[in-house]
């Protein structure tokens, strides 16, 4: 794992911690192009009263709103394996690379329950790097849900 991937994932973890402090499910995301930070975001489903307000969706929506049509030169770092909705957005926006931390055995659509990014039915397949700071990303989620059960 490169130092660059680790550094960007640490920034995504900062976003995830911000989500946790706002009583959101602690998932953070960072969008990078050419080694430059483009934007950061975290889950906001409760704040926005929108079940679709996932960190990676908010980032992709934000960049597409700026009239950029395709993201083939971008790398998205996210602390949790994307769901089917977010993975689909990565295909349609032609994301170049996805880097994620923790796997999601309940809703992960990039290898855990399904791998939509590798589905031959689609004409775009982002590069994927899994498990960057996986233990840190998983621990944040595990601790969040354990604290909510108590």
C-alpha positions as CSV (number, residue, x, y, z in Angstrom):
1,X,0.0,0.0,0.0
2,X,1.5,3.3,-1.0
3,X,2.0,6.2,1.3
4,X,-0.2,8.3,-1.0
5,X,-3.2,6.0,-0.6
6,X,-2.7,5.9,3.1
7,X,-2.6,9.7,3.4
8,X,-5.8,10.1,1.4
9,X,-7.6,7.4,3.3
10,X,-6.6,9.1,6.6
11,X,-8.3,12.2,5.3
12,X,-11.4,10.1,4.5
13,X,-11.2,8.8,8.0
14,X,-11.2,12.3,9.3
15,X,-14.4,12.9,7.3
16,X,-15.9,9.7,8.8
17,X,-15.1,10.9,12.3
18,X,-16.8,14.2,11.5
19,X,-19.9,12.1,10.4
20,X,-19.8,10.3,13.7
21,X,-19.6,13.5,15.7
22,X,-22.8,14.6,13.8
23,X,-24.5,11.3,14.7
24,X,-24.2,10.0,11.1
25,X,-23.0,6.6,10.1
26,X,-19.2,7.2,10.0
27,X,-18.4,6.9,6.4
28,X,-16.1,9.5,4.8
29,X,-14.9,10.1,1.2
30,X,-12.2,12.1,-0.6
31,X,-12.0,12.9,-4.3
32,X,-8.6,13.4,-5.8
33,X,-7.3,14.3,-9.3
34,X,-3.6,14.3,-10.2
35,X,-2.5,14.2,-6.6
36,X,-4.7,17.2,-5.7
37,X,-7.6,17.2,-3.3
38,X,-10.8,18.1,-5.1
39,X,-13.4,17.6,-2.4
40,X,-14.3,15.8,0.8
41,X,-17.6,14.6,2.2
42,X,-19.2,12.3,4.7
43,X,-22.6,10.6,5.2
44,X,-25.4,13.0,5.8
45,X,-28.5,10.8,5.6
46,X,-29.9,12.1,8.9
47,X,-29.0,15.7,8.5
48,X,-30.5,15.9,5.0
49,X,-33.3,13.5,5.8
50,X,-32.3,11.7,2.7
51,X,-31.5,7.9,2.7
52,X,-29.4,8.5,-0.5
53,X,-27.0,11.1,1.0
54,X,-24.1,8.7,1.1
55,X,-20.6,10.3,1.3
56,X,-19.5,9.1,-2.2
57,X,-22.8,10.0,-3.8
58,X,-22.6,13.5,-2.4
59,X,-19.1,13.9,-3.8
60,X,-20.0,12.6,-7.2
61,X,-23.1,14.9,-7.3
62,X,-21.0,17.9,-6.3
63,X,-18.4,17.4,-9.0
64,X,-20.9,16.6,-11.7
65,X,-22.9,19.8,-10.8
66,X,-19.7,21.7,-11.7
67,X,-20.3,20.6,-15.3
68,X,-17.6,17.9,-15.3
69,X,-19.2,15.0,-17.2
70,X,-16.8,12.1,-16.6
71,X,-14.5,11.3,-13.8
72,X,-12.0,9.0,-15.5
73,X,-9.0,11.0,-14.2
74,X,-10.3,11.0,-10.6
75,X,-9.7,8.7,-7.6
76,X,-12.3,8.3,-5.0
77,X,-11.2,7.2,-1.5
78,X,-14.0,5.9,0.8
79,X,-13.8,4.3,4.2
80,X,-16.5,1.7,3.5
81,X,-17.1,-0.5,0.4
82,X,-19.7,1.2,-1.7
83,X,-23.3,0.1,-1.9
84,X,-25.0,-0.7,-5.2
85,X,-26.3,2.8,-5.7
86,X,-22.9,4.4,-5.2
87,X,-21.1,1.8,-7.3
88,X,-23.6,2.4,-10.1
89,X,-22.8,6.1,-10.0
90,X,-19.1,5.2,-10.3
91,X,-19.9,3.3,-13.5
92,X,-22.1,6.0,-15.1
93,X,-19.7,8.8,-14.1
94,X,-16.8,6.8,-15.4
95,X,-14.7,7.1,-12.3
96,X,-11.1,6.2,-12.9
97,X,-10.2,4.5,-9.6
98,X,-12.0,3.5,-6.4
99,X,-10.0,3.0,-3.2
100,X,-11.8,1.7,-0.1
101,X,-11.1,0.7,3.4
102,X,-13.5,-1.7,5.1
103,X,-15.5,-4.3,3.3
104,X,-19.3,-4.3,3.8
105,X,-20.6,-7.9,4.1
106,X,-24.3,-6.6,4.3
107,X,-24.5,-4.1,1.5
108,X,-21.1,-4.0,-0.3
109,X,-21.5,-4.0,-4.1
110,X,-17.8,-4.0,-5.0
111,X,-17.0,-7.6,-4.0
112,X,-18.8,-8.5,-0.8
113,X,-22.3,-9.4,-1.9
114,X,-21.9,-8.5,-5.5
115,X,-19.3,-6.9,-7.7
116,X,-21.1,-4.5,-10.0
117,X,-17.8,-2.8,-11.0
118,X,-16.6,-6.0,-12.6
119,X,-19.9,-6.9,-14.3
120,X,-19.2,-7.4,-18.0
121,X,-22.6,-6.0,-18.8
122,X,-21.3,-2.5,-18.3
123,X,-18.9,-0.7,-20.6
124,X,-16.8,1.0,-17.8
125,X,-14.9,-0.7,-15.0
126,X,-13.1,1.6,-12.5
127,X,-9.8,0.3,-11.1
128,X,-10.4,-0.9,-7.5
129,X,-8.0,-1.1,-4.6
130,X,-9.4,-2.7,-1.5
131,X,-8.4,-2.7,2.2
132,X,-6.5,0.5,2.6
133,X,-6.4,1.2,6.4
134,X,-9.0,-1.5,6.6
135,X,-8.6,-2.2,10.3
136,X,-9.0,1.6,11.2
137,X,-12.0,2.0,8.9
138,X,-13.7,-1.2,10.3
139,X,-13.0,-0.2,13.9
140,X,-14.7,3.2,13.5
141,X,-17.8,1.6,12.2
142,X,-17.8,-1.2,14.7
143,X,-17.3,1.2,17.6
144,X,-20.1,3.5,16.3
145,X,-22.7,0.7,16.1
146,X,-21.6,-0.8,19.5
147,X,-22.1,2.5,21.2
148,X,-25.6,2.8,19.6
149,X,-26.6,-0.6,21.0
150,X,-25.6,0.3,24.5
